Amino acid sequence: MKRPELLIPVFSRLVACSGYRQIARELGVTHTTVMRIAERLGRHCLLYHWHHVHGVRLSETVVIDGFESFAHSQFYPCHLNLAVGAQSHFTYAFTEAELRRKGRMTDWQKQRRRELEREHGRPDPRAIEKSVAELIRMIPRSTRGVLAVHSDEHPAYPRAIKKSGVAVEHAVTSSVEARVPANPLFPVNLADLLLRHSNANHKRETIAFSKTLQSSVERLAIFAVWRNWAKSFSEKAQDATPAMRAGLARAKRTVAEILTERLFVSKIALPARWDGYYRRRVITLARGRSRPHRLRYAD
């Protein structure tokens, strides 16, 4: 099987909760081949998403939340911050923030955290605030001039909104409210649920966790494009995709259609944070910067 022919099966299996080595065994290749294809797919999906979303004008409220996961080890938790349309369930943007491990820990875990922080440093305590500020800047502007944002009561969000410089109407719902469809946070809660359900690297107690934050971001880009453009809102009804509900598409797109056209970063100006994702500049404290993407034929 030639490498270009691996793009569709690897894409499909990544959003069907398969790990790299599982995919490699099925396709008869090495797991490093699957990893490199996942990186390529992640870059393509960043460009694909921004190409279709940049310049759009919003007519719906956007719900934001931080999906908590980890990369490298559970001593390195992170937030994947999502911005999801309240009516369409379209994922408009996402960013990442590396966090300090918190919560109940044993004495050994506390000691180990101190050792790791002495060796690698501590995550930025304002990482969520900075990350969410950039997230808000990336959300398309509203048709009425003021962006309507709904979130839980996380204390960093008001500071992030102020820091973003965007005119925002901010509404808050408690995160302890029942996660039912009537809850205003339901669109992003559902996105979190599907992200954990569809991606092996976010399963509870998994051995398929992302080894770098960069890899986690690339797989999130693949998931977002698949859910936005290819997946029905309801699996039972097989109805419209979030992109169709948002008025950004007339029909579902297959994975093959998503991957048909080659996109070039020189022709699609990504926002600064996503440009860093594209060029693989995301740092995981315990590992340093991931292997950078050196442009050869991508311009």
N, C-alpha and C positions, 0 to 999 in steps of 0.2 A: 504494500500500500504506500503510495507516494505521500510525501508530507502535506501538500495542499489538500489531498483527499482526507487528511486527518482532521481538518479544521471543523467540519460539521459534526462528526461523531464526538470529538473532544468537547466542543461547545455543549452539545446535548447532554453528555454525561456529567459535565461539571454542574449543571443545574438540575440533575437528577440524583444528586447526593452521592456521587461516586468519588472516591479518593484517587489521587494520581496513580498509585501503584495498581489499583483495581482497573483503572482505564488502560494502563500500560499492558497488563496481562491480557485483557480482552483484545486489544488491537495489535498485540505482538510487537511492541516497541519498548524502549526503556522508559523509566519514569521521568528521566531528565528530558526526554523528547516531549513528553506530555507537559512538563513544567514550562518548557520554552514556548510551546504552542499556546498554553494558557496565558503567558505573558503577552504574546502577539495578539491573542483575542482580546485581552484586557485593553491594550492600546487602541485596537480598532473600535472597541465599544465606547471608549471615551470620546473618540472623534465622531463616531456615528451619533451618539446621543447629543453632543453639543452642536453638531451640524444641523440637527432637526429641531433643537430647542432654542438656540440662540436667536434672539429677536422676537420670540413669541410674546404676546401680551396676555396676562392672566385675567381670568374672570371668576376665579374661585379662591377660597381660603386655602392656605397651605399649613399643614400640620407638621411640626418638627419634633424629633426625638433622637436620643442617643441609644443605639443598639450596642449592648455591652458584650464584648468577646475578649479574646486575648491572642497574642502572637508571640512565638518563641517559647514561652512557658506561662503558667498561671501567675507568675510573679510580674508579668508585663501585660496587664489588662489594657483594653482600649475601648473607645467609643467610636462607632461608625455612625455619624450624624446624618439623618435622612430628612429630606423635605418632600412631603407627599401631598398631592392634591386631595382636598377634603371630599370632593364629589367624584372626581375621575379616578383616584387612587394612582395617579401617574407620579412616578418618582422624578422630581425635577432636578434634584442635585444631591450630592453627598460629600462629606469630608470626613477626615479621621482625626482622632486625638489620642495620643498615648497617655495612660494614666498611671498613678501610683497604686500599688495593691492596697486594698483597704478591707474592712470587715474583720470578722473574728479570725484570729490566727493563733496557732500554737506558739510556744516560746521558741521552738526551733525555727518556725517560719518567720517570726519577727527577727531573729538573729540572721537568718539567711537573707532577708530583705535588706538589712543593714549592710551585709557583706556585698551584695550586688550593687547597692547604691554607692558604696565607697569605690567599687571597681568601675562602674559604668555611668554613675551620676543619677540624679533623680529627674523624673519627667517634669515638664513645666507645669506648675500648679495652676496656671491660667490657660492650659491647653484647650479645655472645652470652650471657654469664652472666646478665644482667638479663632478656633475652628468653626464655631457656630456663627461668628461674625462674618467669616468668609462664605459660609453656607448661605447666609441671608443675601449677601451681595450677588451670589450666583443665581438666585431664584429670579425668573423673569418678572419684569415689572407689571404691576396691576393696571388694568384698563382705567381704573378710577383714580390712579395716582398714589394711593396708599395701599401698601401690601398688608393683607390680613393674615396674621400668623396665630396659630393655636398651639399650645404646648402644655406640658405639665409644669409643676412649680419649681423646677430646678433653678437654684439661685443664680447660676451663671447666665441664664438666658436673657434677663433684662439688661445685664451689662453688655452682653454680646450684641443685642439689638441696638443699644446706644452706640457701641463701638463701630457698628457696620455703616452708620451714616445714612441708612435707608429709612424712609418714612414708613413706620409700621404701626398697625393697630394690633396690640398683643392681648389675646385672651388666654386664660389659664384654667385648666381642669386638673384636679388632684389625680396623681398617678395611682392612688389606692382605689379609685372608683372602679366598679365592675367593668371588665373589658368586653363589653357587649356592643353590637352595632349602633346603639343609641348614644354611646359615649363619643364625644367630639374627637377623642384621640384614637378612635377605632381605625381610621385609615393607616396611620403609622404603626399601630399595634399589629395590624394584620400584615403589614410589610415586614415587621420584625419576625413574626411567626413564620411567614413563608421563607424568609432568609435563612432562619435556623433549620426549617424543614428541608429546604432545597440544596443547601450547601454543606458538604461533609465537614468542612473546616470549622463550622460553628455548632456542631452537635455537642451535647453535654458529654463530658468525659470522653471525648474522642481522641484517637491517636492520629487523626488526619488534620489536626489543627494547623493553621498557617505558621510557618517558621519565621516569617518576616511580615511586618505590617504592610510592606509594599505588595506582597502577594495577596494579602487579604483585600486590599483596595482593588487590585486587578480583577479578582473574582467577584467583588461587589459590582464592578462596572458591567461584567458579563451578566450577572443576575438582573441588574436594573434594566438593561436593554431587552433581555429576554422577557421579563415580566411586563415591561411597558409596551412592547411591540408585538410579541408572539403569543403570550399566554392569555387565554380568556379570563375575564374577571371571575366568572363562575365556571369551575370545572364541570359541574353537573349540567348547566345550561349551555355551555360552550358559546357564550355570548361575546360581546365586544371586548377588545383589549383596553387597558387604561389609555393608550394613545388614541384609540377611537373615541372613547368617552370624553377625552380632552379636546377632541376636534383636530388632532394632529395627524390622523391617518383615516383612510376610508375602509381599509380592510386589514385583516391580520397579515403579518409578515412571517414567512417561514425563516428558519435559521439560514437556509441557503440564500434567501433574498437579502437578509441582513448582511451576509458576508460576500455578496456578489461584487459590489463596487469597492475597489481599493481606495482608501482615503489617505490624504497626506497632511501632516501637521503643518507644513508650510502654507497650506491653503485654508486651514481652519484654525483660527486664533483661539486657543484654549485659554480659559482663565488661569491666573498664575498658579494656583494650587494644583489644578488638574494638569498643567504643563509639567509640574514637578512629578505628578503621578506618571505621566506619559514617559518622562525621561528617567524614571525609576530613582528618584532622589529622596524617597521616604526613608527616614532613619528609624530603625528599631534599636533602642539603646544597647541591648545586649549583643547586637550583631554589627552595629554601624550601618552605613549606607549599603543598600542592596547593590548588586552588580548593575552598573548604570547601563541604560540603553544608548548605545553609540550609533548615531544615525549613519546609515550607509546608503540605502536606496529608499529611505522613508520620506525624504523631502519631495 
